[in-house]
């Protein structure tokens, strides 16, 4: 029977705010903002148990971003790698789009045709726009807004005119200055992208329009699309030290459309090197491939055309290659036992700290305010000052809190703070309407707050389940997946989780929305009864706990009380709504289930010595493409838990490997690989490299926590970095 090791037991089920507020002169009101919040720790969000009692050791996680490599695993359980920059053969059949004219004579007849369609005033405005484009003026080329037009069919005719005659111009419909009127806006969009005009002069970002928030560029693609090609271009996105949204934002800006035009299965961690699949509708591979020479820390390749685009949740999981530097332990045997133990024993499948935000205002607190219907309080939690931000951002937040100057804070807040800017831009138009301001946040982002509160309850319930009943058996009233449920169904029912360790919640998207959970999969859960216990057909690995919602079961034992008691103390009901905003109500969500226990898949590990902290200790996809070799090599011992198979190639590719591989799976095999050392004069350091696959929604940091037996909080890891 495996022993259970516990951290300090979590505090009594107290309200959320009493955990974080540092002003205990009187009981705080739930809607008060966190003026002086402390950094989040694991106990605060219910992370308190370990699977094994094996001792841990010291190791630094993510000392370099290249120490954390993530490769997406698709629904066919194939690992996604960047392997080629070549164009698909079909590209030769795709016609090029029209380029901007080289002189005014090239478009004179089109302008006159437009004059007969829209009149002299609009024709002269178009002529002026074309002259600016032809002159290659420095800076932003301002759009033009045509005369108000209440005739929808005529507006459609105007849009079609530009699509046919001026493909380098983009049109959309905006609100006119007169109440209820509609106008067509015309903007320049460079065909080659990259924010540059035909003469190569860089243009500034489009500013916010006085008429309407900037709308996305036309992402419908070419009208001349060959019928034999799939309508979606799929490519592999490789990025270094950038989250998915940031990388796609850069590419979208260079191509002339917004990042929402891309489809992808899940977000990847910022502080990492990652590769994932992305799709976009009717775009040519040449356009994306041409960006590789100008992209920094981003590459795109492995192009192909497919019939359908990707949506969130369409993945099996992720393959992780993680290097822990600066490893220190009582003995090497301690490290070996812990490393083997992780593969053998697994870990508690907690939602990691990344789920609750990297800042001092946890996302689950915002979610709790939304569930209570405290719209202003939730908005303030998002907007108020917080620890750990750059001085200019913190000062902007403080100034807004004191003076309420929206224009000033909008000038200072960077564009990656999507939620803040969305709220402020709406409040500028409609002061005091906090509910609609919150709804102005992109849906996947605003729903993350409510999902975060679901995760908060789940973590506490999981800890109580392990503390009270252990991990050696199923008990009466547990919830389990029915035996006929496949592994893919098991992964799919967890409906509110990013599939890997996203370090910035304001740039993360949930893996799926609650609507994406098929009802039949939710119904594949059953309550363990006495007959099940007698048959002994279920183990602890089958046990699941619910994410609160309207279509889930709670355990038929006292673990269910954890959910209701904690929610009640936070002023939240899990059975009825206190407001009419359905999307911020748990009773309007289906909910889902999540396995309490997780074991790493295709798990391998190896010890290696190194001397230079700046030298990479694992090969990335780009390294392999460029055939780059690490520095001078010395001996490395690699251990594998069972048959290595194809998953261990990232370990084997760095040196010569002997043929001795264990097949029985008892303690793994021993391989001789060369490790990295740059100078004999410097003292040698020890690193532990791990490779494993986790299904979507499981956190690699929780596996590392089980291994090291130490906190994965950013604050703690910073104390360990040299």
GICORDA-V394141 format. One record per backbone hydrogen bond with DSSP energy under -0.5 kcal/mol. CO is the residue of the C=O (numbers start at 1). NH is the residue of the N-H. If there is no record, write none. Layout:
BEGIN
co | nh
CO | NH
CO | NH
END
This chain:
BEGIN
co | nh
5 | 50
12 | 14
15 | 19
16 | 19
16 | 20
17 | 20
17 | 21
20 | 38
23 | 26
29 | 32
33 | 35
34 | 37
41 | 44
41 | 45
42 | 45
42 | 47
43 | 46
46 | 48
48 | 7
50 | 5
58 | 328
59 | 61
60 | 63
60 | 325
64 | 67
65 | 68
67 | 323
68 | 273
69 | 321
70 | 275
71 | 319
72 | 74
72 | 80
73 | 316
73 | 317
74 | 77
78 | 74
79 | 81
81 | 83
84 | 302
86 | 303
88 | 91
89 | 92
90 | 93
91 | 94
103 | 106
104 | 107
105 | 108
107 | 111
108 | 112
109 | 113
110 | 114
111 | 115
112 | 116
113 | 117
114 | 118
115 | 119
119 | 123
120 | 124
121 | 125
122 | 126
123 | 127
124 | 128
125 | 129
126 | 130
127 | 131
128 | 132
129 | 133
130 | 134
131 | 135
132 | 136
132 | 137
133 | 136
140 | 142
144 | 146
144 | 186
150 | 152
151 | 155
152 | 156
153 | 157
154 | 158
155 | 159
156 | 160
157 | 161
158 | 162
159 | 163
160 | 164
161 | 165
162 | 166
166 | 169
168 | 189
170 | 187
172 | 185
174 | 183
178 | 181
181 | 176
182 | 149
183 | 174
183 | 185
184 | 146
185 | 172
186 | 144
187 | 170
190 | 193
193 | 196
195 | 203
197 | 200
201 | 197
202 | 139
212 | 209
223 | 225
224 | 95
226 | 229
231 | 282
232 | 234
232 | 306
233 | 280
234 | 304
235 | 237
235 | 278
236 | 238
236 | 301
237 | 276
238 | 299
239 | 274
243 | 247
244 | 248
245 | 249
246 | 250
247 | 251
248 | 252
249 | 253
250 | 254
251 | 255
252 | 256
252 | 257
254 | 194
258 | 261
259 | 262
261 | 281
263 | 279
265 | 313
268 | 244
270 | 272
272 | 241
273 | 70
274 | 239
275 | 72
276 | 237
277 | 265
278 | 235
279 | 263
280 | 233
280 | 283
282 | 222
284 | 287
284 | 288
285 | 289
286 | 290
288 | 291
289 | 292
291 | 294
291 | 295
295 | 297
297 | 240
299 | 238
301 | 236
304 | 234
306 | 232
311 | 314
313 | 315
316 | 696
317 | 73
318 | 320
318 | 694
319 | 71
320 | 692
321 | 69
322 | 324
322 | 690
323 | 62
323 | 325
324 | 688
325 | 60
328 | 58
331 | 335
332 | 336
333 | 337
334 | 338
335 | 339
336 | 340
337 | 341
338 | 342
339 | 343
340 | 344
341 | 345
341 | 346
342 | 346
347 | 598
348 | 350
350 | 352
352 | 355
353 | 356
354 | 357
356 | 363
360 | 362
362 | 365
362 | 366
363 | 367
364 | 368
365 | 369
366 | 370
367 | 371
368 | 372
369 | 373
369 | 374
370 | 373
373 | 375
374 | 378
375 | 379
376 | 380
377 | 381
378 | 382
379 | 383
380 | 384
386 | 389
387 | 360
390 | 394
391 | 395
392 | 396
393 | 397
394 | 398
395 | 399
396 | 400
397 | 401
398 | 402
399 | 403
399 | 404
400 | 404
404 | 406
405 | 409
406 | 410
407 | 411
408 | 412
409 | 413
414 | 417
416 | 418
417 | 421
418 | 422
419 | 423
420 | 424
421 | 425
422 | 426
423 | 427
424 | 428
425 | 429
426 | 429
426 | 430
430 | 433
432 | 434
433 | 437
434 | 438
435 | 439
436 | 440
437 | 440
438 | 441
442 | 445
442 | 446
443 | 447
444 | 448
444 | 510
445 | 448
445 | 449
446 | 449
446 | 450
447 | 451
448 | 452
449 | 453
450 | 454
451 | 455
452 | 456
453 | 457
454 | 458
455 | 459
456 | 460
457 | 461
458 | 462
459 | 463
460 | 464
461 | 465
462 | 466
463 | 467
464 | 468
465 | 469
466 | 470
475 | 478
477 | 556
478 | 528
479 | 544
480 | 526
482 | 485
486 | 490
487 | 491
488 | 492
489 | 493
491 | 494
493 | 495
493 | 593
500 | 502
501 | 503
503 | 505
504 | 507
505 | 508
507 | 245
513 | 516
514 | 517
516 | 518
518 | 521
518 | 522
519 | 523
521 | 524
522 | 525
524 | 482
526 | 480
528 | 477
529 | 533
530 | 534
531 | 535
532 | 536
532 | 537
539 | 542
540 | 543
542 | 481
543 | 596
543 | 597
544 | 479
545 | 594
546 | 548
547 | 592
549 | 552
557 | 560
558 | 561
558 | 562
559 | 562
559 | 563
560 | 564
561 | 565
562 | 566
563 | 567
564 | 568
565 | 569
566 | 570
567 | 572
568 | 571
580 | 582
581 | 584
582 | 585
585 | 588
586 | 589
589 | 550
590 | 551
592 | 547
594 | 545
596 | 349
598 | 347
601 | 693
603 | 641
604 | 691
605 | 639
606 | 689
607 | 637
608 | 687
610 | 685
611 | 613
612 | 615
620 | 624
621 | 625
622 | 626
623 | 627
623 | 628
624 | 627
632 | 677
634 | 675
636 | 638
636 | 673
637 | 607
638 | 671
639 | 605
640 | 642
640 | 669
644 | 647
645 | 648
646 | 649
647 | 650
648 | 651
648 | 652
649 | 653
651 | 654
652 | 655
659 | 661
669 | 640
671 | 638
671 | 673
672 | 658
673 | 636
675 | 634
679 | 682
685 | 610
686 | 327
687 | 608
688 | 324
689 | 606
690 | 322
691 | 604
692 | 320
693 | 601
694 | 318
695 | 698
698 | 700
699 | 702
699 | 703
700 | 704
701 | 705
702 | 706
703 | 707
704 | 708
705 | 709
705 | 710
708 | 57
713 | 717
714 | 718
715 | 719
716 | 720
717 | 720
717 | 721
END
